[in-house]
Amino acid sequence: MTPTTTTTTTTLGQRKTALMMMTLRKSDRRQLLSRMPRAAADPLRRLIAELESMPWPVADLVDELLAEEVRGLTARTSLELDQIVALSRRLPPVWFARALAAWPGIDRNFCVSLLDPAVALEVKQELVRMGTLPPKVADAIKAEVVALLSSQEAA
């Protein structure tokens, strides 16, 4: 008779989360997991246990394993001040407003205050007209802005 094993499928997101959680202290991991619904925490606990049992220094390898993911996440979620200034010079005011709207965490008033008065007025008007962008539209604009900034940095 062969032993039976139960295989549990995990998602890519769960595996990435488990990897990222390996960088935390065990007490912090326990605390985070205890605050999650059991259905979400149990698969993560299993994955973390598997990672802990591996002979490699998984926590030390996480940066390397997820480097591209972290770079992409950073590029999509934040802009540096010099990048914002470069965008304001390169994009027409209407598109600069869209770029600001795509990043809700950016202080729009501060960014607009850096602009020439006529351009600032046009950007403000477009921001009011536009309102909140749908998430997929915001993601598409972010991707275009990141590509534009990358091409500028390469030049």
C-alpha positions as CSV (number, residue, x, y, z in Angstrom):
1,M,0.0,0.0,0.0
2,T,1.4,3.4,-0.9
3,P,1.2,6.3,1.4
4,T,-1.4,8.9,0.4
5,T,-0.4,12.5,0.3
6,T,-2.6,15.5,0.0
7,T,-1.5,18.2,-2.3
8,T,-2.7,21.7,-1.7
9,T,-2.6,24.1,-4.5
10,T,-1.3,27.5,-3.7
11,T,-1.5,30.6,-5.8
12,L,1.4,32.7,-7.0
13,G,0.3,35.5,-4.6
14,Q,0.4,33.1,-1.7
15,R,3.9,31.9,-2.6
16,K,5.2,35.5,-3.0
17,T,3.6,36.5,0.3
18,A,5.2,33.5,2.1
19,L,8.5,34.4,0.6
20,M,8.2,38.0,1.7
21,M,7.0,36.9,5.2
22,M,10.3,35.0,5.5
23,T,12.1,38.3,5.9
24,L,10.2,39.1,9.1
25,R,11.0,37.9,12.6
26,K,9.0,34.8,13.6
27,S,7.1,36.7,16.2
28,D,6.0,39.3,13.6
29,R,5.0,36.5,11.2
30,R,2.9,34.9,13.9
31,Q,1.2,38.1,14.8
32,L,0.4,38.9,11.1
33,L,-0.9,35.4,10.5
34,S,-3.0,35.5,13.7
35,R,-4.8,38.6,12.4
36,M,-5.7,37.0,9.1
37,P,-8.8,34.9,8.4
38,R,-8.0,31.2,8.9
39,A,-8.6,30.4,5.3
40,A,-6.0,32.9,4.2
41,A,-3.5,32.1,7.0
42,D,-3.4,28.3,6.9
43,P,-1.9,28.0,3.3
44,L,0.7,30.7,4.2
45,R,1.6,28.8,7.4
46,R,2.1,25.6,5.3
47,L,4.2,27.4,2.8
48,I,6.3,29.2,5.4
49,A,6.9,25.8,7.2
50,E,8.1,24.4,3.9
51,L,10.4,27.3,3.3
52,E,11.8,27.1,6.8
53,S,12.6,23.4,6.3
54,M,14.7,24.1,3.2
55,P,18.5,23.8,3.6
56,W,19.0,27.3,2.0
57,P,19.0,30.7,3.7
58,V,15.6,31.5,2.1
59,A,15.2,34.8,4.0
60,D,18.5,36.0,2.6
61,L,17.5,35.0,-0.9
62,V,14.1,36.7,-0.9
63,D,15.5,40.0,-2.2
64,E,17.1,38.2,-5.1
65,L,14.1,36.0,-5.8
66,L,11.6,38.8,-5.8
67,A,13.9,41.6,-7.0
68,E,12.0,42.2,-10.3
69,E,8.6,42.1,-8.4
70,V,9.8,44.7,-5.9
71,R,11.3,46.9,-8.6
72,G,8.0,46.8,-10.5
73,L,6.0,47.5,-7.4
74,T,8.1,50.4,-6.5
75,A,8.0,51.9,-10.0
76,R,4.2,51.6,-10.2
77,T,3.5,53.0,-6.7
78,S,5.8,55.9,-6.4
79,L,7.5,58.7,-8.3
80,E,10.5,60.8,-7.3
81,L,10.2,64.5,-7.3
82,D,12.7,64.9,-10.2
83,Q,10.6,62.4,-12.2
84,I,7.4,64.5,-11.5
85,V,9.2,67.7,-12.6
86,A,10.4,65.9,-15.8
87,L,6.9,64.7,-16.5
88,S,5.5,68.2,-16.0
89,R,7.9,69.5,-18.6
90,R,7.4,66.7,-21.1
91,L,3.7,66.0,-21.0
92,P,0.9,68.4,-22.0
93,P,-1.0,69.7,-19.0
94,V,-4.0,67.4,-19.6
95,W,-1.8,64.3,-19.6
96,F,0.3,65.5,-16.7
97,A,-3.0,65.7,-14.8
98,R,-3.8,62.2,-15.8
99,A,-0.4,61.0,-14.6
100,L,-1.0,62.7,-11.2
101,A,-4.5,61.1,-11.0
102,A,-3.0,57.7,-11.6
103,W,-0.9,58.0,-8.4
104,P,-3.4,58.8,-5.7
105,G,-0.6,58.9,-3.1
106,I,1.1,61.9,-4.7
107,D,0.4,65.3,-3.2
108,R,-1.3,66.9,-6.2
109,N,-1.4,70.4,-4.7
110,F,2.3,70.3,-4.1
111,C,3.0,69.1,-7.7
112,V,0.7,71.7,-9.1
113,S,2.4,74.5,-7.1
114,L,5.6,73.7,-8.9
115,L,4.1,74.6,-12.3
116,D,3.8,77.9,-14.1
117,P,0.5,79.6,-13.2
118,A,-1.2,79.1,-16.6
119,V,-0.2,75.4,-16.7
120,A,-1.2,74.9,-13.1
121,L,-4.7,76.2,-13.8
122,E,-5.1,73.8,-16.7
123,V,-3.9,70.9,-14.7
124,K,-6.2,71.7,-11.8
125,Q,-9.2,72.0,-14.1
126,E,-8.4,68.7,-15.7
127,L,-8.0,67.0,-12.3
128,V,-11.5,68.3,-11.3
129,R,-13.0,67.2,-14.6
130,M,-11.4,63.8,-14.4
131,G,-12.2,62.7,-10.9
132,T,-11.0,59.3,-9.8
133,L,-9.6,57.0,-12.5
134,P,-10.8,53.4,-12.8
135,P,-8.0,51.1,-11.5
136,K,-7.3,49.6,-14.9
137,V,-7.0,53.0,-16.6
138,A,-4.7,54.2,-13.7
139,D,-2.5,51.1,-14.2
140,A,-2.3,51.7,-17.9
141,I,-1.3,55.3,-17.4
142,K,1.3,54.2,-14.8
143,A,2.8,51.7,-17.2
144,E,3.1,54.4,-19.9
145,V,4.6,56.9,-17.5
146,V,7.1,54.4,-16.2
147,A,8.0,53.5,-19.9
148,L,8.4,57.2,-20.7
149,L,10.6,57.8,-17.6
150,S,12.7,54.7,-18.5
151,S,13.2,56.0,-22.0
152,Q,14.2,59.4,-20.7
153,E,16.7,57.9,-18.2
154,A,18.2,55.7,-21.0
155,A,18.8,58.7,-23.3
